[in-house]
Amino acid sequence: MDLICFLLRFVVYALIAWIILGYVAAFGRLPWGHPIRKVYDAMSKVFEPVLAPIRRVVPPLRIGAVALDMSVIVVFLGIFILQSILCR
């Protein structure tokens, strides 16, 4: 059970890191060969298969000209619910 709790915590931290790297890659306008971009792309290959089905069901939240991706929030909520059930 401790291993499952550790893995769930690791996934939360990895998702947060992936989100931050996405902002750095997008707003820093990093070239495709940059190491941060490579790490972000590698992490995207792991997280996108999980997030893509959720994106089909949960539309992005439109705030003016910006669209907030709700799939990551749904995954966070799911992980936190699992943690509250499994990791007491």
TIMARZA-74425 format. One record per atom (N, C-alpha, C): x, y, z negated; residue in three letters. Coordinates in steps of 0.1 Angstrom, whole numbers, padded with zeros to 4 digits. Each point is the difference from the previous one (the first is absolute). Example, Ala and Ser with C-alpha at 12.3 -4.5 7.8 and 13.67 -1.06 7.14 Angstrom:
<rs>
<r><X>0132</X><Y>-0057</Y><Z>-0078</Z><type>ala</type></r>
<r><X>-0009</X><Y>0012</Y><Z>0000</Z><type>ala</type></r>
<r><X>0009</X><Y>0012</Y><Z>0000</Z><type>ala</type></r>
<r><X>-0004</X><Y>0011</Y><Z>0007</Z><type>ser</type></r>
<r><X>0009</X><Y>0011</Y><Z>0000</Z><type>ser</type></r>
<r><X>-0008</X><Y>0011</Y><Z>-0008</Z><type>ser</type></r>
</rs>
This chain:
<rs>
<r><X>0008</X><Y>-0012</Y><Z>0000</Z><type>met</type></r>
<r><X>-0008</X><Y>0012</Y><Z>0000</Z><type>met</type></r>
<r><X>0009</X><Y>0013</Y><Z>0000</Z><type>met</type></r>
<r><X>0011</X><Y>-0001</Y><Z>-0007</Z><type>asp</type></r>
<r><X>0009</X><Y>0012</Y><Z>0000</Z><type>asp</type></r>
<r><X>0005</X><Y>0003</Y><Z>0014</Z><type>asp</type></r>
<r><X>0003</X><Y>-0011</Y><Z>0007</Z><type>leu</type></r>
<r><X>0005</X><Y>0002</Y><Z>0014</Z><type>leu</type></r>
<r><X>-0010</X><Y>0007</Y><Z>0009</Z><type>leu</type></r>
<r><X>-0013</X><Y>-0003</Y><Z>-0002</Z><type>ile</type></r>
<r><X>-0011</X><Y>0006</Y><Z>0008</Z><type>ile</type></r>
<r><X>-0001</X><Y>0015</Y><Z>-0004</Z><type>ile</type></r>
<r><X>0001</X><Y>0003</Y><Z>-0013</Z><type>cys</type></r>
<r><X>0000</X><Y>0014</Y><Z>-0005</Z><type>cys</type></r>
<r><X>0011</X><Y>0008</Y><Z>0006</Z><type>cys</type></r>
<r><X>0012</X><Y>-0007</Y><Z>0000</Z><type>phe</type></r>
<r><X>0012</X><Y>0007</Y><Z>0005</Z><type>phe</type></r>
<r><X>-0002</X><Y>0003</Y><Z>0015</Z><type>phe</type></r>
<r><X>-0005</X><Y>-0010</Y><Z>0007</Z><type>leu</type></r>
<r><X>-0001</X><Y>0002</Y><Z>0015</Z><type>leu</type></r>
<r><X>-0011</X><Y>0011</Y><Z>0003</Z><type>leu</type></r>
<r><X>-0011</X><Y>0000</Y><Z>-0008</Z><type>leu</type></r>
<r><X>-0010</X><Y>0011</Y><Z>0002</Z><type>leu</type></r>
<r><X>0006</X><Y>0014</Y><Z>-0003</Z><type>leu</type></r>
<r><X>0008</X><Y>0001</Y><Z>-0010</Z><type>arg</type></r>
<r><X>0007</X><Y>0012</Y><Z>-0003</Z><type>arg</type></r>
<r><X>0010</X><Y>0004</Y><Z>0010</Z><type>arg</type></r>
<r><X>0007</X><Y>-0010</Y><Z>0005</Z><type>phe</type></r>
<r><X>0010</X><Y>0003</Y><Z>0011</Z><type>phe</type></r>
<r><X>-0007</X><Y>0005</Y><Z>0013</Z><type>phe</type></r>
<r><X>-0012</X><Y>-0006</Y><Z>0003</Z><type>val</type></r>
<r><X>-0007</X><Y>0004</Y><Z>0012</Z><type>val</type></r>
<r><X>-0005</X><Y>0015</Y><Z>-0002</Z><type>val</type></r>
<r><X>-0004</X><Y>0004</Y><Z>-0012</Z><type>val</type></r>
<r><X>-0005</X><Y>0013</Y><Z>-0002</Z><type>val</type></r>
<r><X>0012</X><Y>0010</Y><Z>0002</Z><type>val</type></r>
<r><X>0012</X><Y>-0003</Y><Z>-0005</Z><type>tyr</type></r>
<r><X>0011</X><Y>0008</Y><Z>0001</Z><type>tyr</type></r>
<r><X>0005</X><Y>0001</Y><Z>0015</Z><type>tyr</type></r>
<r><X>-0001</X><Y>-0012</Y><Z>0007</Z><type>ala</type></r>
<r><X>0004</X><Y>0000</Y><Z>0014</Z><type>ala</type></r>
<r><X>-0010</X><Y>0008</Y><Z>0008</Z><type>ala</type></r>
<r><X>-0013</X><Y>0000</Y><Z>-0003</Z><type>leu</type></r>
<r><X>-0009</X><Y>0008</Y><Z>0008</Z><type>leu</type></r>
<r><X>0002</X><Y>0015</Y><Z>-0003</Z><type>leu</type></r>
<r><X>0003</X><Y>0004</Y><Z>-0012</Z><type>ile</type></r>
<r><X>0003</X><Y>0014</Y><Z>-0003</Z><type>ile</type></r>
<r><X>0013</X><Y>0004</Y><Z>0008</Z><type>ile</type></r>
<r><X>0010</X><Y>-0008</Y><Z>0000</Z><type>ala</type></r>
<r><X>0012</X><Y>0003</Y><Z>0008</Z><type>ala</type></r>
<r><X>-0003</X><Y>0001</Y><Z>0014</Z><type>ala</type></r>
<r><X>-0008</X><Y>-0009</Y><Z>0006</Z><type>trp</type></r>
<r><X>-0004</X><Y>0000</Y><Z>0014</Z><type>trp</type></r>
<r><X>-0007</X><Y>0013</Y><Z>0004</Z><type>trp</type></r>
<r><X>-0009</X><Y>0005</Y><Z>-0009</Z><type>ile</type></r>
<r><X>-0007</X><Y>0012</Y><Z>0002</Z><type>ile</type></r>
<r><X>0009</X><Y>0012</Y><Z>0000</Z><type>ile</type></r>
<r><X>0009</X><Y>0000</Y><Z>-0009</Z><type>ile</type></r>
<r><X>0010</X><Y>0011</Y><Z>-0001</Z><type>ile</type></r>
<r><X>0009</X><Y>0000</Y><Z>0012</Z><type>ile</type></r>
<r><X>0005</X><Y>-0012</Y><Z>0004</Z><type>leu</type></r>
<r><X>0009</X><Y>-0001</Y><Z>0012</Z><type>leu</type></r>
<r><X>-0008</X><Y>0005</Y><Z>0013</Z><type>leu</type></r>
<r><X>-0013</X><Y>-0003</Y><Z>0000</Z><type>gly</type></r>
<r><X>-0008</X><Y>0004</Y><Z>0012</Z><type>gly</type></r>
<r><X>0000</X><Y>0015</Y><Z>0001</Z><type>gly</type></r>
<r><X>-0002</X><Y>0007</Y><Z>-0012</Z><type>tyr</type></r>
<r><X>0000</X><Y>0015</Y><Z>0000</Z><type>tyr</type></r>
<r><X>0014</X><Y>0005</Y><Z>0004</Z><type>tyr</type></r>
<r><X>0010</X><Y>-0006</Y><Z>-0005</Z><type>val</type></r>
<r><X>0014</X><Y>0005</Y><Z>0003</Z><type>val</type></r>
<r><X>0003</X><Y>-0002</Y><Z>0015</Z><type>val</type></r>
<r><X>-0004</X><Y>-0012</Y><Z>0005</Z><type>ala</type></r>
<r><X>0002</X><Y>-0002</Y><Z>0014</Z><type>ala</type></r>
<r><X>-0008</X><Y>0009</Y><Z>0009</Z><type>ala</type></r>
<r><X>-0012</X><Y>0003</Y><Z>-0004</Z><type>ala</type></r>
<r><X>-0009</X><Y>0008</Y><Z>0008</Z><type>ala</type></r>
<r><X>0004</X><Y>0015</Y><Z>0000</Z><type>ala</type></r>
<r><X>0002</X><Y>0005</Y><Z>-0013</Z><type>phe</type></r>
<r><X>0002</X><Y>0014</Y><Z>-0001</Z><type>phe</type></r>
<r><X>0015</X><Y>0004</Y><Z>0001</Z><type>phe</type></r>
<r><X>0008</X><Y>-0010</Y><Z>-0002</Z><type>gly</type></r>
<r><X>0015</X><Y>0003</Y><Z>0002</Z><type>gly</type></r>
<r><X>0004</X><Y>-0002</Y><Z>0014</Z><type>gly</type></r>
<r><X>-0009</X><Y>-0004</Y><Z>0008</Z><type>arg</type></r>
<r><X>0002</X><Y>-0002</Y><Z>0015</Z><type>arg</type></r>
<r><X>0013</X><Y>-0008</Y><Z>0002</Z><type>arg</type></r>
<r><X>0001</X><Y>-0011</Y><Z>-0006</Z><type>leu</type></r>
<r><X>0012</X><Y>-0009</Y><Z>0001</Z><type>leu</type></r>
<r><X>0000</X><Y>-0007</Y><Z>0013</Z><type>leu</type></r>
<r><X>0011</X><Y>-0001</Y><Z>0006</Z><type>pro</type></r>
<r><X>0001</X><Y>-0008</Y><Z>0013</Z><type>pro</type></r>
<r><X>-0003</X><Y>-0015</Y><Z>-0003</Z><type>pro</type></r>
<r><X>-0003</X><Y>-0007</Y><Z>0011</Z><type>trp</type></r>
<r><X>-0004</X><Y>-0014</Y><Z>-0001</Z><type>trp</type></r>
<r><X>0012</X><Y>-0009</Y><Z>-0006</Z><type>trp</type></r>
<r><X>0012</X><Y>0004</Y><Z>0002</Z><type>gly</type></r>
<r><X>0011</X><Y>-0008</Y><Z>-0005</Z><type>gly</type></r>
<r><X>0004</X><Y>0003</Y><Z>-0014</Z><type>gly</type></r>
<r><X>-0006</X><Y>0009</Y><Z>-0007</Z><type>his</type></r>
<r><X>0004</X><Y>0004</Y><Z>-0013</Z><type>his</type></r>
<r><X>-0003</X><Y>-0011</Y><Z>-0010</Z><type>his</type></r>
<r><X>0008</X><Y>-0002</Y><Z>-0010</Z><type>pro</type></r>
<r><X>-0002</X><Y>-0012</Y><Z>-0009</Z><type>pro</type></r>
<r><X>-0013</X><Y>0001</Y><Z>-0008</Z><type>pro</type></r>
<r><X>-0004</X><Y>0012</Y><Z>-0004</Z><type>ile</type></r>
<r><X>-0013</X><Y>0002</Y><Z>-0007</Z><type>ile</type></r>
<r><X>-0012</X><Y>-0005</Y><Z>0009</Z><type>ile</type></r>
<r><X>0001</X><Y>0004</Y><Z>0013</Z><type>arg</type></r>
<r><X>-0010</X><Y>-0004</Y><Z>0010</Z><type>arg</type></r>
<r><X>0000</X><Y>-0016</Y><Z>0001</Z><type>arg</type></r>
<r><X>0012</X><Y>-0006</Y><Z>0000</Z><type>lys</type></r>
<r><X>0001</X><Y>-0014</Y><Z>0002</Z><type>lys</type></r>
<r><X>-0007</X><Y>-0007</Y><Z>-0012</Z><type>lys</type></r>
<r><X>0003</X><Y>0005</Y><Z>-0012</Z><type>val</type></r>
<r><X>-0006</X><Y>-0006</Y><Z>-0012</Z><type>val</type></r>
<r><X>-0015</X><Y>0002</Y><Z>0000</Z><type>val</type></r>
<r><X>-0005</X><Y>0011</Y><Z>0004</Z><type>tyr</type></r>
<r><X>-0014</X><Y>0003</Y><Z>0001</Z><type>tyr</type></r>
<r><X>-0007</X><Y>-0010</Y><Z>0010</Z><type>tyr</type></r>
<r><X>0007</X><Y>-0002</Y><Z>0012</Z><type>asp</type></r>
<r><X>-0006</X><Y>-0009</Y><Z>0010</Z><type>asp</type></r>
<r><X>0000</X><Y>-0014</Y><Z>-0005</Z><type>asp</type></r>
<r><X>0010</X><Y>-0004</Y><Z>-0007</Z><type>ala</type></r>
<r><X>0000</X><Y>-0014</Y><Z>-0006</Z><type>ala</type></r>
<r><X>-0011</X><Y>-0002</Y><Z>-0010</Z><type>ala</type></r>
<r><X>-0002</X><Y>0010</Y><Z>-0008</Z><type>met</type></r>
<r><X>-0010</X><Y>-0001</Y><Z>-0010</Z><type>met</type></r>
<r><X>-0014</X><Y>0001</Y><Z>0006</Z><type>met</type></r>
<r><X>-0001</X><Y>0007</Y><Z>0011</Z><type>ser</type></r>
<r><X>-0013</X><Y>0001</Y><Z>0007</Z><type>ser</type></r>
<r><X>-0004</X><Y>-0014</Y><Z>0006</Z><type>ser</type></r>
<r><X>0010</X><Y>-0008</Y><Z>0004</Z><type>lys</type></r>
<r><X>-0003</X><Y>-0013</Y><Z>0005</Z><type>lys</type></r>
<r><X>-0006</X><Y>-0009</Y><Z>-0011</Z><type>lys</type></r>
<r><X>0003</X><Y>0003</Y><Z>-0012</Z><type>val</type></r>
<r><X>-0005</X><Y>-0008</Y><Z>-0011</Z><type>val</type></r>
<r><X>-0014</X><Y>0005</Y><Z>-0004</Z><type>val</type></r>
<r><X>-0002</X><Y>0013</Y><Z>-0001</Z><type>phe</type></r>
<r><X>-0012</X><Y>0006</Y><Z>-0005</Z><type>phe</type></r>
<r><X>-0011</X><Y>0001</Y><Z>0010</Z><type>phe</type></r>
<r><X>0003</X><Y>0003</Y><Z>0012</Z><type>glu</type></r>
<r><X>-0010</X><Y>0002</Y><Z>0010</Z><type>glu</type></r>
<r><X>-0010</X><Y>-0012</Y><Z>0002</Z><type>glu</type></r>
<r><X>0005</X><Y>-0012</Y><Z>0000</Z><type>pro</type></r>
<r><X>-0010</X><Y>-0011</Y><Z>0001</Z><type>pro</type></r>
<r><X>-0010</X><Y>-0001</Y><Z>-0011</Z><type>pro</type></r>
<r><X>0004</X><Y>0006</Y><Z>-0012</Z><type>val</type></r>
<r><X>-0010</X><Y>0000</Y><Z>-0011</Z><type>val</type></r>
<r><X>-0009</X><Y>0012</Y><Z>0001</Z><type>val</type></r>
<r><X>0005</X><Y>0011</Y><Z>0005</Z><type>leu</type></r>
<r><X>-0008</X><Y>0013</Y><Z>0000</Z><type>leu</type></r>
<r><X>-0009</X><Y>0001</Y><Z>0013</Z><type>leu</type></r>
<r><X>0004</X><Y>-0007</Y><Z>0011</Z><type>ala</type></r>
<r><X>-0008</X><Y>0002</Y><Z>0012</Z><type>ala</type></r>
<r><X>-0014</X><Y>-0005</Y><Z>-0001</Z><type>ala</type></r>
<r><X>-0003</X><Y>-0012</Y><Z>-0006</Z><type>pro</type></r>
<r><X>-0014</X><Y>-0004</Y><Z>-0001</Z><type>pro</type></r>
<r><X>-0008</X><Y>0009</Y><Z>-0009</Z><type>pro</type></r>
<r><X>0007</X><Y>0006</Y><Z>-0010</Z><type>ile</type></r>
<r><X>-0007</X><Y>0009</Y><Z>-0009</Z><type>ile</type></r>
<r><X>-0004</X><Y>0013</Y><Z>0007</Z><type>ile</type></r>
<r><X>0009</X><Y>0005</Y><Z>0009</Z><type>arg</type></r>
<r><X>-0002</X><Y>0012</Y><Z>0008</Z><type>arg</type></r>
<r><X>-0012</X><Y>-0002</Y><Z>0009</Z><type>arg</type></r>
<r><X>-0002</X><Y>-0012</Y><Z>0005</Z><type>arg</type></r>
<r><X>-0012</X><Y>-0002</Y><Z>0009</Z><type>arg</type></r>
<r><X>-0013</X><Y>0001</Y><Z>-0008</Z><type>arg</type></r>
<r><X>0000</X><Y>-0003</Y><Z>-0013</Z><type>val</type></r>
<r><X>-0012</X><Y>0001</Y><Z>-0008</Z><type>val</type></r>
<r><X>-0002</X><Y>0014</Y><Z>-0006</Z><type>val</type></r>
<r><X>0011</X><Y>0005</Y><Z>-0006</Z><type>val</type></r>
<r><X>0000</X><Y>0013</Y><Z>-0007</Z><type>val</type></r>
<r><X>0005</X><Y>0011</Y><Z>0009</Z><type>val</type></r>
<r><X>-0008</X><Y>0009</Y><Z>0004</Z><type>pro</type></r>
<r><X>0005</X><Y>0011</Y><Z>0009</Z><type>pro</type></r>
<r><X>0009</X><Y>0010</Y><Z>-0008</Z><type>pro</type></r>
<r><X>0008</X><Y>0007</Y><Z>0007</Z><type>pro</type></r>
<r><X>0008</X><Y>0010</Y><Z>-0007</Z><type>pro</type></r>
<r><X>-0009</X><Y>0012</Y><Z>-0005</Z><type>pro</type></r>
<r><X>0004</X><Y>0006</Y><Z>-0011</Z><type>leu</type></r>
<r><X>-0007</X><Y>0011</Y><Z>-0005</Z><type>leu</type></r>
<r><X>0004</X><Y>0013</Y><Z>0006</Z><type>leu</type></r>
<r><X>-0009</X><Y>0006</Y><Z>0007</Z><type>arg</type></r>
<r><X>0004</X><Y>0013</Y><Z>0007</Z><type>arg</type></r>
<r><X>-0001</X><Y>0012</Y><Z>-0009</Z><type>arg</type></r>
<r><X>0011</X><Y>0007</Y><Z>-0001</Z><type>ile</type></r>
<r><X>0001</X><Y>0012</Y><Z>-0008</Z><type>ile</type></r>
<r><X>0005</X><Y>0011</Y><Z>0009</Z><type>ile</type></r>
<r><X>-0009</X><Y>0007</Y><Z>0007</Z><type>gly</type></r>
<r><X>0004</X><Y>0010</Y><Z>0010</Z><type>gly</type></r>
<r><X>0006</X><Y>-0007</Y><Z>0012</Z><type>gly</type></r>
<r><X>0012</X><Y>0004</Y><Z>0003</Z><type>ala</type></r>
<r><X>0007</X><Y>-0006</Y><Z>0011</Z><type>ala</type></r>
<r><X>0009</X><Y>-0012</Y><Z>-0004</Z><type>ala</type></r>
<r><X>-0001</X><Y>-0003</Y><Z>-0013</Z><type>val</type></r>
<r><X>0009</X><Y>-0011</Y><Z>-0005</Z><type>val</type></r>
<r><X>-0009</X><Y>-0012</Y><Z>-0003</Z><type>val</type></r>
<r><X>0005</X><Y>-0012</Y><Z>0003</Z><type>ala</type></r>
<r><X>-0007</X><Y>-0013</Y><Z>-0003</Z><type>ala</type></r>
<r><X>0008</X><Y>-0008</Y><Z>-0010</Z><type>ala</type></r>
<r><X>-0007</X><Y>-0003</Y><Z>-0012</Z><type>leu</type></r>
<r><X>0007</X><Y>-0007</Y><Z>-0010</Z><type>leu</type></r>
<r><X>-0003</X><Y>-0015</Y><Z>0001</Z><type>leu</type></r>
<r><X>0011</X><Y>-0008</Y><Z>0001</Z><type>asp</type></r>
<r><X>-0002</X><Y>-0014</Y><Z>0002</Z><type>asp</type></r>
<r><X>-0004</X><Y>-0006</Y><Z>-0013</Z><type>asp</type></r>
<r><X>-0012</X><Y>-0006</Y><Z>-0001</Z><type>met</type></r>
<r><X>-0006</X><Y>-0005</Y><Z>-0012</Z><type>met</type></r>
<r><X>0004</X><Y>-0015</Y><Z>-0002</Z><type>met</type></r>
<r><X>0006</X><Y>-0007</Y><Z>0010</Z><type>ser</type></r>
<r><X>0003</X><Y>-0014</Y><Z>-0001</Z><type>ser</type></r>
<r><X>0011</X><Y>-0002</Y><Z>-0011</Z><type>ser</type></r>
<r><X>0009</X><Y>0009</Y><Z>-0001</Z><type>val</type></r>
<r><X>0011</X><Y>-0002</Y><Z>-0011</Z><type>val</type></r>
<r><X>-0007</X><Y>0002</Y><Z>-0013</Z><type>val</type></r>
<r><X>-0009</X><Y>0009</Y><Z>-0002</Z><type>ile</type></r>
<r><X>-0007</X><Y>0002</Y><Z>-0013</Z><type>ile</type></r>
<r><X>-0008</X><Y>-0013</Y><Z>-0003</Z><type>ile</type></r>
<r><X>-0006</X><Y>-0006</Y><Z>0010</Z><type>val</type></r>
<r><X>-0008</X><Y>-0012</Y><Z>-0003</Z><type>val</type></r>
<r><X>0009</X><Y>-0011</Y><Z>-0004</Z><type>val</type></r>
<r><X>0012</X><Y>-0001</Y><Z>0006</Z><type>val</type></r>
<r><X>0010</X><Y>-0011</Y><Z>-0004</Z><type>val</type></r>
<r><X>0005</X><Y>0003</Y><Z>-0014</Z><type>val</type></r>
<r><X>0003</X><Y>0013</Y><Z>-0003</Z><type>phe</type></r>
<r><X>0004</X><Y>0003</Y><Z>-0014</Z><type>phe</type></r>
<r><X>-0011</X><Y>-0004</Y><Z>-0010</Z><type>phe</type></r>
<r><X>-0013</X><Y>0003</Y><Z>0003</Z><type>leu</type></r>
<r><X>-0011</X><Y>-0004</Y><Z>-0009</Z><type>leu</type></r>
<r><X>0000</X><Y>-0015</Y><Z>-0002</Z><type>leu</type></r>
<r><X>0001</X><Y>-0007</Y><Z>0011</Z><type>gly</type></r>
<r><X>0000</X><Y>-0015</Y><Z>0000</Z><type>gly</type></r>
<r><X>0011</X><Y>-0005</Y><Z>-0009</Z><type>gly</type></r>
<r><X>0012</X><Y>0005</Y><Z>0002</Z><type>ile</type></r>
<r><X>0011</X><Y>-0004</Y><Z>-0008</Z><type>ile</type></r>
<r><X>-0002</X><Y>0003</Y><Z>-0015</Z><type>ile</type></r>
<r><X>-0005</X><Y>0012</Y><Z>-0003</Z><type>phe</type></r>
<r><X>-0002</X><Y>0004</Y><Z>-0014</Z><type>phe</type></r>
<r><X>-0011</X><Y>-0009</Y><Z>-0007</Z><type>phe</type></r>
<r><X>-0010</X><Y>-0004</Y><Z>0008</Z><type>ile</type></r>
<r><X>-0011</X><Y>-0009</Y><Z>-0005</Z><type>ile</type></r>
<r><X>0006</X><Y>-0013</Y><Z>-0003</Z><type>ile</type></r>
<r><X>0008</X><Y>-0005</Y><Z>0009</Z><type>leu</type></r>
<r><X>0007</X><Y>-0013</Y><Z>-0002</Z><type>leu</type></r>
<r><X>0009</X><Y>0000</Y><Z>-0012</Z><type>leu</type></r>
<r><X>0008</X><Y>0011</Y><Z>-0002</Z><type>gln</type></r>
<r><X>0008</X><Y>0002</Y><Z>-0011</Z><type>gln</type></r>
<r><X>-0008</X><Y>0000</Y><Z>-0013</Z><type>gln</type></r>
<r><X>-0011</X><Y>0007</Y><Z>0000</Z><type>ser</type></r>
<r><X>-0008</X><Y>0001</Y><Z>-0012</Z><type>ser</type></r>
<r><X>-0006</X><Y>-0014</Y><Z>-0004</Z><type>ser</type></r>
<r><X>-0002</X><Y>-0008</Y><Z>0010</Z><type>ile</type></r>
<r><X>-0006</X><Y>-0014</Y><Z>-0003</Z><type>ile</type></r>
<r><X>0011</X><Y>-0009</Y><Z>-0004</Z><type>ile</type></r>
<r><X>0011</X><Y>0000</Y><Z>0008</Z><type>leu</type></r>
<r><X>0011</X><Y>-0010</Y><Z>-0002</Z><type>leu</type></r>
<r><X>0010</X><Y>0003</Y><Z>-0010</Z><type>leu</type></r>
<r><X>0003</X><Y>0013</Y><Z>-0002</Z><type>cys</type></r>
<r><X>0011</X><Y>0004</Y><Z>-0008</Z><type>cys</type></r>
<r><X>-0004</X><Y>0007</Y><Z>-0013</Z><type>cys</type></r>
<r><X>-0006</X><Y>-0007</Y><Z>-0009</Z><type>arg</type></r>
<r><X>-0005</X><Y>0007</Y><Z>-0012</Z><type>arg</type></r>
<r><X>0011</X><Y>0001</Y><Z>-0010</Z><type>arg</type></r>
</rs>
